[in-house]
């Protein structure tokens, strides 16, 4: 019986799988940047991403790009999201033009090639650490 | 019989090949949106070393993007696309191209901040801004929309803005790249070369 719980426990832990993307290197004058990655829910239960932290920024927020047409041209913006739901078997792509994790209030300018650790927090209390390289792209 | 046919067939093929190479190249088919009636445009905005007038840059092809500095996703995506296209040009061509970033958020972005932001992508890029009234006027000239959203307090808000790249040649607005089109570096470079 115990092995079953252990197995279930590890399955639950492996629910969220992150494929690293990158943290965008922005000009040092900018105090906010974006982090990109793909988050997959390999579990059987819905996952809700409720927060994220990193040592390099004051706070991390989730944003979805906002797109509308005005005067025949594309107007872009972003909207903060309080949380993000990932259905079982589903995935959320944080990438330019879609979703991004905004690293707000960078405590220091980042350097190309350095690695930034990001901890993602889910509603079920689980956490996932992701290491992302800093790249100018 | 077979051997006798080979030579004339090869000859015809060769002639077709030569004819193809000699065909006059038609006008460049633009990838960006070409303006049927190029629109005369001008402005004077504040640069890091004082006022910059667009008409001073008449001998250059000017690429203009409107954005704001506290914009980590949309603006860098286009600025990086412009950097990629610019770096594909030869040094001679680069001398005749100027990329300008105009901040529509003059409350937070001084001319210095706007320029440092632009130069963070490429040292030859130029960042400008102006008084809220002037920015409004310039935006109207180019048909640019911008609006503060998600206002949380002074200095804490986001800005929606037209994300088009505008190409100005000899004082006339001639070509537009949507934020999706500007990503196609090779095609953007092709359009710029056709205008140079």
Interface residues (C-beta under 8 A of the other chain):
Chain A: X24 X26 X27 X28 X29 X30 X31 X32 X33 X34 X63 X65 X66 X68 X70 X71 X73 X74 X75 X76 X77 X78 X79 X80 X96 X97 X100 X102 X103 X136 X137
Chain B: X69 X70 X72 X73 X74 X76 X77 X80 X113 X116 X117 X119 X120 X121 X143 X144 X145 X149 X150 X158 X159 X160 X161 X162 X163 X164 X176 X178 X179 X180
